[in-house]
């Protein structure tokens, strides 16, 4: 009789221990699910806010695509300017207000073609810093015109300093503007990525809670 009672007590203790462990896993699943849902909501909110900020910032700049910002027209211009080996845009923002990341990137790609047209197809690094003298030796001239040697550069009569290559300076403006536009594109896509991650976290959290309830809470109910 004593041995039976002892065995019953041991079995009861094991059942209680098992029930406690299951409850811990159950509440752990609920807690993990709640945390994932909270992170998901925050990620979605931040992503939406980021995309909204990008759109609002672009609207303030009042950027509108010029009439030639279509694939067909820009191809004609590039051909007329004898540009070779350049990637022509496949998007179009002609007459459209630029207020999204994708449109900002599209506008930036057209800006690059316009700049190449203005510089004869030469990039920033191919052009000299200064305007070259008419009699400057060919060996001192950059591929895209101008010179980096101040000895063979035109001199400003007032400042007695070499005259900057104005054509090359176009690239400074172009690079600053396109960098800002491409940054807007990147920020817009990061916001979209945050929304996608937030949805994934939200669904994962809901899944944890459902799993904890279905797999563990049900067992506890059956055992009691």
N, C-alpha and C positions, 0 to 999 in steps of 0.2 A: 504494500500500500504506500509506503514511504517512497519507494523508488519510482512508482507511477506518478506520484505527486511532484517529485523532483523533475521528472521528465516533462511533465505538463508545464511546470514553471519555466523550464529551459526553453521549451517550444514557444511559450507565450512571449518570453523575453526576445527570442529571435524574431518572432513576428512583429513585435513592437519596434525592434531595431530596423527591420526591413521597411516597416511603415514609415519610420522617421526618415530613413534614407530616401524613400520615394517622395516624401513630402519636400525634403530639401531639394531634390532634383526638380520637382514640380515648381516650387517657388523660384528656383534658379532659372528655369525656363521662362517663367512669367517675367522675371526681372530682366533677363537678357532680351526678351522680346520687347519689353517696354523701352529699354535703352535704345535698341535698334530703331524702333519707331520714332523716338524722340530725335535721334540723330538724322533719320530720314527726313523728318519734317523740317529740321533746321537746314539741312543741305538743299532741299527743294526751295525753301524761302530765300536762302542766300543766292542760289543760282538764278532764280527769277529776279531778284533785286539787282544782281550783276548785269543781266541782260537789259533790264529796264534802264539802268544807269548808262550803259553804252548807247542805247537808242536816244535817250534824252541829251546826252553830250553831243552826239552827231547832229541832232536836230538844231542845236544852238549854233552850229557852224554854218548852217544854211548852204550846204553843198548840193549842187544840182549838176547832173551829168551833162556834158556838152553834146550837141547834136551828132558829132562824129563818133560817139562812144557806143558803136555797134560793131560786131565782128566784120561785117561786110565793108563798112566805110573805113574802119581803121586799117584793114588789109590794103585798100586802095591807096591810102595815105602812105603806108609803109613802103609799098611798091614804088610810089612816086618819089619818095625820099631815098630809094635804093637801099633800104635796110635789109640786111641779110643775117640769118642765124639768130633771130629774135623770136621769142615766144609771144604770139599775138593772143590777146584776150578772146575767150569764147563766150563771155557773158555780155550783157548789155545794160547800161544805165543811162542811156540817152534820154534827156529830159526828165529823169527821175530824181526825186530828192533822196539823198543818201542818208538813211537813218537806221540801217542794220549793219551788222558786222560783215555779212557777205557782200553787201553793196559797197561797203568801204574798201574791202579787198579788191573788188572789181574796179572801182574808181582808181585805186592805186596802180593797178596793172596798166590802165590807159595812160596815167601820168608818166609812167616809164617810157612808153612808146613816144609820147609827145616830146619828152626830153631828148630821146635819141634822135628824133627828127630835128630838133633845134641844134644839136651838137654834131650833126652829120653822121650819126651812128656810133659815135665814140663814147665810152663810159668815162667816169670820173678819173680812174687811175691811168687812162690812156692819154690824158691831156696835161700839158705843162701848167705850172702854177702861174707863170707870168706871160704877158704878151711878148712875143719874140720880135727882135729887130728884123727889118727886111733883109739885112745882109748876114743874119745869123747862120753859121754853118749847119748843114743838114744833120751832122752828128750830134748837135746840141738841141735839136728839135724833138719834141715828143711825137708819138705816132698820130695822136689826134690834134696836133697843133700846139703852139706855145712852147715854152722852155722852162726847165727847172733851174737853169743856171742864170743867176741874176746879172752876170756879166754881159749876157747876150739878150737881156730884156729891155724893153722900152722903159724910160725913166720919166716919172711925173715931174714936170718942171717946178711945181710949187713945193712938193715934199721931198724931191730928190730921191724918191723910193721907186723900186720897180713897180710897174703897172700890173695889177692882178689880171689874170685871164678871165674876163667877164663870162665867156661861154662856159668855162669850167665851173664858175660859181653857180650856174643854173642847177648843177647837180646837188649843191649844198641844200638849196631850197627843196628840191625834189625829194632828196633822201629824208629830210626832216618831216615833210608832210606824209610821204608814203609810210614811213616808220610809224607815225601816229595812227594812220589808217589801218595798217596791219596789226598794230597793237589792239585796236578796237575789235578787229576780227577775232584775234586770239582771245580777248576777254569775253567776247560773245560766245565763242565755242566752249570756253571753260565754264561759263555759266550754264550752258546746255549740258555739259558733262556733269556738273554738280546736280542738276535736276535729275538726270538719268541715275546717278549714284544714289540720290535721295530716294527715288522710287524703288530701287533695288533694296536699300536698307529697310524701307517701309514694308515691303513684301516679305523680306527675311524676318523682320520682327513679328509680323502677323503669323508667319509660318511657325516660329518658335513657340508662340503662345498656343496655337492650335495643336501643335505636336505635344506640348506639355500637358494640355488638357486631355487630349484624346488618348495618349499613350500611358500617362501616369495617373491622372486624376480618375480615369475610368477604372484602373486596377485597384486604386484605393477604395473606390466605391464598391467594387466586387468583393474585395477582401473583408470589408466591414459588414 
